[in-house]
Amino acid sequence: MLLCSTPAPFLDNTTPMTTPDSRAANGNLVTKLPTDQELVLKVIPMPGDCNANGDIFGGWVMAQVDLAGSVLPARVVKGRMATVAVNEFIFKQPVRVGDILSFYARINRIGNTSISVVVECYAERFRSQGQFVKVTQATLTYVAIDDDGRPTPIQR
């Protein structure tokens, strides 16, 4: 089993989008889960998702964020849509094997053909259940498309 150990110099959580409770024994800022966003996905990364450093591969996390981000726009679009932009993506802390990842999302903006979504990911560490650390935040844009793959107006 690969152990995901030494954290890289990630961005710190000095200005979290949620209210901090305290610092965990490992120094990570423990936060409350958001109440103004919807839980859209929960997943546990496995050893096969690790990179060469033993942390969970960033591309795997990005794929999960894209899936999580598509849930709310799918309810609005009620048809085909595609990811057209990753406007912001911040890795705040490393993700480790066995973490329980909770992805929360909220719609940021609805345009004529596109929807912007904010996704935040929180890790419940394997050895510290009940404590949550914000590990990733992102803003993505999805566009409604027709059967030919062209942008189509969003019906409201």
Backbone hydrogen bonds, N-H to C=O, Kabsch-Sander energy under -0.5 kcal/mol:
donor,donor_aa,acceptor,acceptor_aa,energy
4,C,2,L,-0.6
5,S,3,L,-0.9
10,F,8,A,-2.4
11,L,91,F,-0.9
21,D,30,V,-2.7
22,S,30,V,-1.0
24,A,28,N,-3.0
27,G,24,A,-2.3
30,V,22,S,-3.2
31,T,132,F,-2.9
32,K,19,T,-1.6
38,E,105,A,-2.7
40,V,38,E,-0.6
40,V,103,F,-2.8
41,L,103,F,-1.2
43,V,101,L,-1.9
49,D,46,M,-2.5
50,C,47,P,-1.7
51,N,55,D,-3.4
54,G,51,N,-1.6
56,I,95,V,-2.7
57,F,49,D,-2.9
60,W,57,F,-0.8
61,V,57,F,-1.6
62,M,58,G,-2.6
63,A,59,G,-2.0
64,Q,60,W,-1.9
65,V,61,V,-2.4
66,D,62,M,-2.3
67,L,63,A,-2.1
68,A,64,Q,-2.8
69,G,65,V,-3.0
70,S,66,D,-1.1
70,S,67,L,-0.5
71,V,67,L,-0.6
71,V,68,A,-1.1
74,A,70,S,-1.8
75,R,71,V,-1.0
75,R,72,L,-0.6
76,V,72,L,-1.0
77,V,73,P,-3.3
78,K,74,A,-2.1
82,A,143,V,-2.1
84,V,141,T,-2.8
85,A,141,T,-1.6
87,N,85,A,-0.7
87,N,139,T,-1.5
88,E,139,T,-1.6
90,I,137,Q,-3.0
92,K,90,I,-0.8
92,K,135,V,-2.6
93,Q,135,V,-1.4
98,G,45,P,-2.2
99,D,96,R,-2.0
100,I,124,E,-2.3
101,L,43,V,-3.0
101,L,99,D,-0.8
102,S,122,Y,-2.8
103,F,41,L,-3.0
104,Y,102,S,-0.5
104,Y,120,E,-3.0
105,A,38,E,-2.3
106,R,118,V,-1.8
108,N,116,S,-3.2
109,R,116,S,-1.5
111,G,109,R,-0.5
111,G,114,S,-3.5
115,I,142,Y,-2.8
116,S,109,R,-2.8
117,V,140,L,-3.1
118,V,106,R,-2.6
119,V,138,A,-2.9
120,E,104,Y,-2.7
121,C,136,T,-3.0
122,Y,102,S,-2.5
123,A,133,V,-3.2
124,E,100,I,-2.3
125,R,123,A,-0.8
125,R,131,Q,-0.6
128,S,125,R,-1.3
131,Q,128,S,-1.6
132,F,31,T,-0.5
133,V,123,A,-2.2
135,V,121,C,-2.6
135,V,133,V,-0.5
136,T,121,C,-1.5
137,Q,90,I,-1.9
138,A,119,V,-2.7
139,T,88,E,-2.2
140,L,117,V,-2.6
141,T,85,A,-2.7
142,Y,115,I,-2.8
143,V,82,A,-2.7
144,A,113,T,-3.1
145,I,80,R,-2.0
146,D,150,R,-2.5
149,G,146,D,-1.9
152,T,144,A,-2.1
154,I,112,N,-3.2
155,Q,153,P,-0.5
